[in-house]
Amino acid sequence: MTELSWVDYLKRRTGKSPDVLTGIGDDCAWVRLGREKFLLKSDLFIEDVHFKLKNTSFEVIGQRAVARVLSDFAACGGWPKFIGISLGLPGHLNKKNLKLILSGVLKLAKQYKFSLVGGDTSKSSRLFLDVWGLGTVDKFIARDKAKTGDYIFVTGQLGNKPFNQPFRPRLEEAKILAKNFKLTSMIDISDGFIIDLCRILALSRKGACVAFADVPVTGGRKDLYRGEDYELIFTVSPSDKKLTFLKKKFYCVGRIMPESFGCKIKKGNKLSKIALKGYQHF
């Protein structure tokens, strides 16, 4: 079973509710509570799966664990309000280590003005952080609304982000994009440009043509599959009158095509099918 097949299974097994506006399968759940609407998200950050203690500082561990959730809020056009963290703690960790983890979290809390509101702790053979968040959004941008003819953009360079350093979730960019442009879909690049683009395509039932020369890679074709870039992929309607501005500000890397076209990459005059590769959780 793959992660995607497990997600599909969960979708089929869970009931529908009028208060769940967007549920399983997107970057965040979008739910209604009374007259208000909220984003919900949780994410695991596990030693020897997502990071190595030998080359990652404790402060960076705290930062990256939470920033991954913030990046998912960004992918929906939202903003964080409350964060909770549950910790699995090995016996060799000390109070100083925990303070450094907290320091990484609180730096983000100060920068993005969210509140850390609690969590849980447990003994564990490996260090892990289970981060959950609640956020707000004015205009929810889903993965499944891309249309044939839409332009495909990415917000920044791919392949140049160290796995053991802090990164900046694209919250500000996403908020501006969602408010001012005709976005049809968006996703953050956590598992790789290609595999995450294909998640938009699968849910939207579309294909894509990617121009390799226009993709901002730093290390060649392998950067299309590397992952942990935490840039945003977004699609924009060709009717958007501000397309010229977008093409100057961000990277336009291709077009959405009919589903029958598949997902292909253009390099020079050669058009080839894209291999569906990237980080697979299981």
VMD Tcl script that draws the C-alpha trace (Angstrom):
set ca {
  {0.00 0.00 0.00}
  {1.26 3.48 -0.88}
  {0.48 6.74 0.89}
  {-1.87 7.77 -1.94}
  {-3.76 4.47 -1.91}
  {-4.13 4.76 1.88}
  {-5.53 8.29 1.50}
  {-8.00 7.03 -1.12}
  {-9.04 4.22 1.23}
  {-9.64 6.70 4.06}
  {-11.76 8.88 1.79}
  {-14.00 5.95 0.97}
  {-14.32 4.80 4.58}
  {-15.09 8.13 6.26}
  {-18.53 9.68 6.23}
  {-19.38 13.07 4.79}
  {-20.42 16.07 6.86}
  {-21.76 19.44 5.67}
  {-19.33 21.04 8.10}
  {-16.30 19.49 6.37}
  {-15.78 21.79 3.40}
  {-12.53 20.12 2.32}
  {-11.43 16.93 4.03}
  {-8.93 14.13 3.50}
  {-6.54 14.54 0.57}
  {-5.62 18.22 0.59}
  {-2.85 20.10 2.41}
  {-5.26 21.06 5.21}
  {-8.80 20.23 6.21}
  {-11.17 23.19 5.89}
  {-14.05 22.95 8.35}
  {-17.00 24.98 9.57}
  {-17.78 25.51 13.26}
  {-20.88 27.61 13.71}
  {-20.43 30.73 11.60}
  {-16.66 30.43 11.46}
  {-14.41 28.43 9.13}
  {-10.99 27.07 10.09}
  {-8.02 25.19 8.70}
  {-6.83 22.07 10.53}
  {-3.50 20.34 10.02}
  {-1.25 17.79 11.73}
  {2.21 16.59 10.77}
  {4.80 14.17 12.16}
  {8.53 14.92 12.33}
  {10.46 11.75 13.26}
  {14.12 11.08 14.01}
  {15.84 8.95 11.33}
  {12.89 9.48 8.99}
  {12.78 13.27 8.58}
  {15.99 14.31 10.35}
  {19.23 13.00 11.85}
  {20.27 14.07 15.34}
  {23.94 13.89 14.38}
  {23.69 16.74 11.87}
  {20.60 18.72 12.90}
  {20.54 21.13 15.83}
  {17.70 20.90 18.33}
  {16.62 24.46 17.54}
  {16.36 23.59 13.84}
  {14.36 20.45 14.71}
  {11.79 22.62 16.49}
  {11.73 25.12 13.64}
  {11.38 22.61 10.82}
  {8.71 20.55 12.59}
  {6.42 23.57 12.88}
  {7.40 25.23 9.59}
  {6.18 22.13 7.74}
  {2.68 22.73 9.13}
  {2.90 26.44 8.30}
  {3.84 25.51 4.74}
  {0.63 23.47 4.47}
  {-1.36 26.47 5.66}
  {0.37 28.51 2.97}
  {-0.56 25.92 0.33}
  {-4.24 26.62 1.08}
  {-3.82 30.41 1.21}
  {-4.22 30.44 4.99}
  {-2.50 31.69 8.13}
  {-1.70 29.96 11.46}
  {-3.44 30.96 14.69}
  {-2.75 28.14 17.17}
  {-0.12 25.38 17.29}
  {0.12 22.36 19.59}
  {3.05 19.94 19.81}
  {3.26 16.43 21.25}
  {6.77 15.14 21.90}
  {8.18 11.63 21.99}
  {11.35 11.90 24.07}
  {14.29 9.46 24.27}
  {15.95 9.08 27.66}
  {19.23 10.68 26.54}
  {17.66 14.11 25.94}
  {18.15 16.72 28.63}
  {16.48 19.99 29.64}
  {18.86 22.04 27.50}
  {17.91 20.03 24.40}
  {14.21 20.63 25.05}
  {14.73 24.35 25.58}
  {16.49 24.56 22.22}
  {13.59 22.77 20.50}
  {11.19 25.24 22.11}
  {13.40 28.14 21.03}
  {13.03 27.11 17.39}
  {9.25 26.96 17.77}
  {8.97 30.30 19.56}
  {10.99 32.10 16.91}
  {8.33 31.14 14.38}
  {5.54 32.03 16.82}
  {6.96 35.52 17.15}
  {7.49 35.92 13.41}
  {4.04 34.70 12.33}
  {2.09 35.70 15.44}
  {0.57 32.35 16.35}
  {0.11 30.97 19.87}
  {1.62 27.74 21.18}
  {-1.27 26.26 23.16}
  {-0.12 22.88 24.48}
  {0.41 19.27 23.53}
  {1.62 16.08 25.21}
  {4.83 14.24 26.07}
  {5.75 10.57 26.17}
  {8.81 8.39 26.51}
  {10.01 7.15 23.13}
  {12.93 5.26 21.60}
  {13.32 8.08 19.04}
  {12.69 11.79 19.16}
  {9.53 12.80 17.35}
  {7.30 15.86 17.20}
  {3.62 15.59 16.32}
  {2.54 19.10 15.39}
  {-1.07 20.16 14.93}
  {-2.34 23.55 13.91}
  {-5.49 25.60 13.55}
  {-5.54 28.45 11.08}
  {-7.78 30.86 9.21}
  {-8.27 31.50 5.52}
  {-10.21 34.09 3.51}
  {-10.15 32.19 0.22}
  {-9.33 28.48 0.37}
  {-7.14 27.31 -2.52}
  {-7.60 23.57 -3.09}
  {-5.58 21.08 -5.12}
  {-8.41 19.92 -7.37}
  {-9.53 22.95 -9.41}
  {-6.80 23.23 -12.08}
  {-8.24 23.79 -15.57}
  {-6.92 23.03 -19.05}
  {-4.91 26.01 -20.27}
  {-3.94 27.25 -16.80}
  {-0.35 28.38 -16.31}
  {1.82 26.47 -13.83}
  {4.07 28.49 -11.52}
  {6.56 27.87 -8.72}
  {7.51 30.49 -6.15}
  {11.27 29.88 -6.00}
  {14.40 27.83 -6.63}
  {14.32 24.04 -6.37}
  {17.08 21.78 -5.12}
  {19.09 24.27 -3.06}
  {17.49 23.83 0.39}
  {19.60 21.99 3.01}
  {17.63 19.35 4.90}
  {19.16 20.31 8.24}
  {18.65 24.09 8.17}
  {15.65 26.35 8.86}
  {13.41 27.28 5.95}
  {10.84 30.00 5.42}
  {7.29 28.83 4.70}
  {5.76 30.90 1.88}
  {2.90 32.30 3.97}
  {3.20 35.91 2.83}
  {3.45 34.97 -0.84}
  {0.44 32.65 -0.58}
  {-1.70 35.27 1.10}
  {-0.95 37.81 -1.64}
  {-1.50 35.26 -4.41}
  {-4.83 34.02 -3.05}
  {-6.15 37.55 -2.56}
  {-5.05 39.17 -5.81}
  {-4.87 36.53 -8.54}
  {-7.10 33.92 -10.18}
  {-5.49 30.87 -8.62}
  {-7.14 27.57 -9.48}
  {-4.98 25.23 -7.36}
  {-1.94 25.23 -5.07}
  {0.30 22.78 -3.19}
  {3.59 23.04 -1.31}
  {6.62 21.08 -2.51}
  {7.43 18.69 0.31}
  {8.00 15.41 -1.54}
  {9.31 16.74 -4.86}
  {8.19 19.07 -7.66}
  {7.01 16.28 -9.97}
  {5.17 14.12 -7.45}
  {3.47 17.14 -5.87}
  {2.48 18.57 -9.25}
  {1.03 15.16 -10.10}
  {-1.13 15.34 -6.96}
  {-2.77 18.47 -8.38}
  {-3.18 16.72 -11.73}
  {-4.70 13.57 -10.22}
  {-7.29 15.44 -8.17}
  {-8.07 17.89 -11.00}
  {-8.16 15.07 -13.59}
  {-5.73 16.94 -15.84}
  {-2.35 16.54 -17.52}
  {0.58 18.95 -17.78}
  {3.38 20.03 -20.07}
  {6.44 21.27 -18.15}
  {9.18 23.25 -19.90}
  {12.40 22.04 -18.27}
  {14.32 25.17 -19.33}
  {11.91 27.30 -17.29}
  {12.04 25.27 -14.07}
  {14.38 27.00 -11.57}
  {16.57 23.99 -10.72}
  {20.09 24.36 -9.37}
  {21.38 20.81 -9.86}
  {19.75 19.56 -13.03}
  {16.88 17.15 -13.59}
  {17.29 15.39 -10.24}
  {16.02 18.54 -8.52}
  {12.59 17.88 -10.01}
  {12.32 14.91 -7.63}
  {14.40 15.96 -4.62}
  {11.74 17.27 -2.22}
  {11.80 19.43 0.91}
  {11.94 22.63 -1.14}
  {8.81 24.03 0.55}
  {8.16 26.34 -2.37}
  {4.62 26.52 -3.75}
  {3.29 25.16 -7.02}
  {0.22 27.08 -8.14}
  {-1.91 27.29 -11.26}
  {-3.44 30.47 -12.65}
  {-6.24 31.04 -15.12}
  {-5.12 32.44 -18.50}
  {-7.87 35.05 -18.10}
  {-6.00 36.69 -15.21}
  {-5.10 40.19 -16.37}
  {-2.08 40.23 -14.04}
  {-0.30 37.29 -15.67}
  {2.49 39.52 -16.97}
  {3.27 40.63 -13.41}
  {3.22 37.03 -12.16}
  {5.65 35.93 -14.86}
  {8.10 38.61 -13.70}
  {7.73 37.82 -10.00}
  {7.60 34.00 -10.07}
  {8.61 31.14 -12.36}
  {6.14 30.08 -15.05}
  {7.11 26.48 -15.81}
  {4.33 25.04 -17.98}
  {0.64 24.66 -18.81}
  {-2.18 22.44 -17.65}
  {-3.30 20.04 -20.39}
  {-6.22 17.62 -20.86}
  {-5.99 14.44 -18.78}
  {-5.37 12.37 -21.92}
  {-2.10 14.27 -22.52}
  {-0.56 12.85 -19.36}
  {2.32 14.56 -17.58}
  {5.19 15.39 -19.93}
  {8.35 17.45 -19.91}
  {9.72 19.44 -22.82}
  {13.50 19.67 -23.13}
  {14.61 21.40 -26.31}
  {12.42 19.98 -29.05}
  {11.93 16.65 -27.26}
  {8.75 15.85 -25.37}
  {8.93 12.92 -22.95}
  {6.74 11.36 -20.31}
  {7.65 12.33 -16.76}
  {8.56 9.53 -14.37}
  {6.43 9.74 -11.23}
  {9.24 9.87 -8.69}
  {9.73 11.71 -5.43}
  {9.70 11.00 -1.71}
  {7.35 8.14 -0.80}
  {6.39 7.87 2.88}
  {5.76 4.12 2.65}
}
mol new
graphics top color blue
foreach p $ca { graphics top sphere $p radius 0.5 }
foreach p [lrange $ca 0 end-1] q [lrange $ca 1 end] { graphics top cylinder $p $q radius 0.2 }
display resetview
